[in-house]
């Protein structure tokens, strides 16, 4: 693995890293040797091809406005076919600066203030914020926890979406933070409910490339053409290739009317253009990154298995299951008897590990994420 660079220690302090330089702003004083594990970016170097592409672009010396070319959209569609067996016409792809900005644009385009947006906690904390800050109503359909294994409450979902005030389902697939990779049958049920109730499906698939064998990611919009026509799929190379700071993402929208509505809302916000380095990095990642991704997944799997084995042996009171996807580990520390903030403080001061307390993922989530 040394040859792939995954064992290299890269000093990120003093680089304006949110993960490293933002710890004290978020948690207060922390030990100088504390390890930040509260932000979902990796400390791996990006693939050499990505770094080379950025260097080459920097050497050009002119950094004017850029546009995403048809070649870029072709590269993205080829990646989706190669990795996820999803045939996407390049004309369906719309560039954006990030997955969360794309979700915000879609919410504003296809709902009105006061409408409900359904989420399934415990879930990525910004889901709550982006709904509320757009003057929509957060409607929860909590996941069902069966001894640490989470599934969707399909009956609850149907009941929730049958309310005409609830216009949108915001799906996290693969799921952050519980690590589920939703199966094709599960997604087909979700799609059937959305079609029956006339609900727009916004599918956040930013972790799609981070799935461990034997599980496979199924793009929601690949289930049926009918569901594709009611789905906005949000993807990005940022998590896979560790380039979130370059703010590059794409929305895949097959229905022309839905796509035009999304693009109109995007134009109103003026956040549709990539930056010059993000575009170069994205093209290189999707064109040349398959071998690096395969090696990275193998390395992550070893880390995942080692971490789970540690908890089972050394801290058996911590409930944990190996995630099927993502590089997050969802830890249930409720058996400690401590409040989540006290668990977090003890981990920081005694364990010198900075974890997110997990409470932002939903009011019922008295657990932790690392």
Secondary structure, 3 states (H helix, E strand, C coil): CHHHCCCCCCCCCCCCCHHHHCHHHHHCCCCCCCEEECCCCCCCCCCHHHHHHHHHHHHHCCCCCCCCCHHHHHHHHHHHHHHHCCCCCHHHEEEECCHHHHHHHHHHHHCCCCCEEEECCCCCCHHHHHHHCCCCEEEECCCEEECCEEECCHHHHHHHHCCCCEEEEEEECCCCCCCCCCCHHHHHHHHHHHHHHCCEEEEECCCCCCECCCCCCCCHHHCCHHHHCCEEEEECCHHHHCCHHHCCEEEECCCHHHHHHHHHHHHHHCCCCCCHHHHHHHHHHHHHCHHHHHHHHHHHHHHHHHHHHHHHHHCCCCECCCCCECCCCEEECHHHCCCHHHHHHHHHHHHCEEEECCHHHCCCCCCEEC
